[in-house]
Amino acid sequence: MNVPADIASEGPVFGRESAGYDDEVAAYQLGFGQRPDVVVGATGPDDVRAAVRLAAGRGLPLAVQSTGHGLPGDRAGGVLVTTARMRGVEVDPGTGIARIQAGTPWGDVIREAALHGLAPLSGSTLGVGAIGYTVEGGIGLLARTYGFAADRITAAEMVTADGELRHVTAESDPDLFWALRGAGGNFGVVTSLDVELVRQPRIYGGGLYFAEQYVTDALRTWLEWTADVGEEMTSSIGLVPFPDKPVVPVPVRGRYTAHIRIAHTGSTAEGEAAVAPLRALGPCVLDTLTDMPYTESDAIYRDPPTPMAYYGTNVLLDDLDVATAARIVELTGPGSGLNCVVQISHLGGAMARRPAAPSSVGHRDARFLVRVLSRVAPGAGDAVAAAERAGHERVYALFGDRVTGIAPNFLLGGPVTAEQLRACYDEADYERLAALKAVYDPGNLFRSYHNIPPADAR
Ligand SMILES: Cc1cc2nc3c(=O)[nH]c(=O)nc-3n(C[C@H](O)[C@H](O)[C@H](O)COP(=O)(O)OP(=O)(O)OC[C@H]3O[C@@H](n4cnc5c(N)ncnc54)[C@H](O)[C@@H]3O)c2cc1C
């Protein structure tokens, strides 16, 4: 398809042959490719409307990309709206609400919020886009204290499939507002999002790293410890074969390590007391726990800031016992033949409570999230990812009927199946989302990411 001459976009428009096309479609995720027919480098809501109308008029799918952390497998054809030019955040210190533009990464929001002693419910890394993360739930560093990020959305400006720009709130459009808070990418392109911040300028946090011979002990101790910790404590454990690269701290470089990640919203003394049993479990090769401003919170996970190739799946569990957890190490540790990172996050606390205005986030009752992340070769594509999935499924088979569902945010790379998508939501909510999709996007224009097909089309 040629670049249409009449598209009313202030921002640049690219066809496959245009100079700059490859840079415009480049994503953080390197494992998969995308070759849209047309890319609209949106500068504001009018450009987004023009792109939506173009796609709808030609019966093409419309995809959105902010940072490309969530590129969902190989993507071909259609119209892509890139939002990197729509970057900005304004904080109202009176209400504690941040208005976040479509292409804003968390790092910008964290910096702006900190000027007012506030923090967003962001995740492990600064580079992830705030909108993509939030509209699918958003399980952040402080999730057990403050809940899912999606529950803090108070309003959105979004362009729906009919090409209209809507101001969506709980009062104006209760159904769309509910759907947006958990399944947002299926219902439109958000041009700006209002989210409630929290008064948490500092935290006690960081990582405890245990060498290979202590990995199983660390996992057992962490798991038992989660049974009694308060809601101020959000934590996870990573079973990580650290690469032998200069960016990795020397004590863990090239080594299989248990990495316990801590974010505590109480005082430093309370945080220190809470982690004492973990520190006592064996010699730490690296201990980075400290009082820190929230602006430094990406030091907890130390996710790589540079683009990578990865394929990640997950399951939510209602419980996890020590014996089963030990089997995870056998199945994924050195010598297992599976080259992957496993992460187990402790859920519950505020995440388990329903917000005053309901949202479509699923499986609030889950106590643990188990993620398996495989490094894949750049450009590996859907076929390689599908083969990796067999290894992931061997891990999940350990959990039997303890599995309650899947967290959509952590379906990273593709292909994502209809069955996986359905498992992201509570059963009745999935049916309601599909019915709403038939109302707001009957032609399934927004089908390029974690798609919930309209009820009529199934
Ligand atoms: C290194 C890394 C760390 C992560 N850490 C966390 C974490 O701590 N907690 C967590 O919950 N998740 C985490 N994630 C997952 C992340 O939240 C999702 O991948 C999310 O989709 C990324 O959003 P993005 O905008 O950065 O990516 P993109 O690939 O640009 O967007 C992904 C999708 O989000 C939707 N989207 C983006 N912008 C808009 C918009 N303006 N309107 C409507 N839909 C939009 C679209 O459907 C798009 O396809 C992490 C992912 C990575 C790779």
The ligand as an ORCA input file, in Angstrom:
! r2SCAN-3c Opt
* xyz 0 1
  C      12.176     -4.934     30.758
  C      10.692     -4.959     31.052
  C      10.247     -4.664     32.330
  C       8.869     -4.690     32.622
  N       8.448     -4.437     33.903
  C       7.129     -4.515     34.193
  C       6.665     -4.332     35.543
  O       7.440     -4.119     36.466
  N       5.317     -4.432     35.770
  C       4.421     -4.663     34.753
  O       3.209     -4.727     35.030
  N       4.828     -4.816     33.480
  C       6.162     -4.775     33.189
  N       6.573     -4.995     31.906
  C       5.574     -5.282     30.871
  C       5.042     -3.981     30.253
  O       4.143     -3.361     31.148
  C       4.298     -4.303     28.945
  O       5.192     -4.913     28.045
  C       3.693     -3.051     28.312
  O       2.833     -3.429     27.267
  C       4.773     -2.140     27.759
  O       4.194     -0.963     27.283
  P       5.030     -0.028     26.286
  O       4.174      1.091     25.904
  O       6.354      0.249     26.896
  O       5.287     -1.022     25.057
  P       4.724     -0.955     23.560
  O       5.246     -2.195     22.917
  O       5.063      0.336     22.924
  O       3.171     -1.073     23.732
  C       2.605     -2.305     24.100
  C       1.117     -2.241     23.897
  O       0.555     -1.342     24.841
  C      -0.594     -0.757     24.275
  N      -0.438      0.695     24.236
  C       0.689      1.411     24.265
  N       0.401      2.722     24.173
  C      -0.935      2.816     24.084
  C      -1.839      3.882     23.963
  N      -1.433      5.144     23.897
  N      -3.162      3.608     23.890
  C      -3.619      2.342     23.946
  N      -2.797      1.282     24.055
  C      -1.475      1.519     24.131
  C      -0.714     -1.238     22.853
  O      -1.657     -2.292     22.805
  C       0.673     -1.724     22.546
  O       0.684     -2.751     21.566
  C       7.936     -4.998     31.598
  C       8.382     -5.300     30.304
  C       9.756     -5.297     30.032
  C      10.206     -5.667     28.653
*
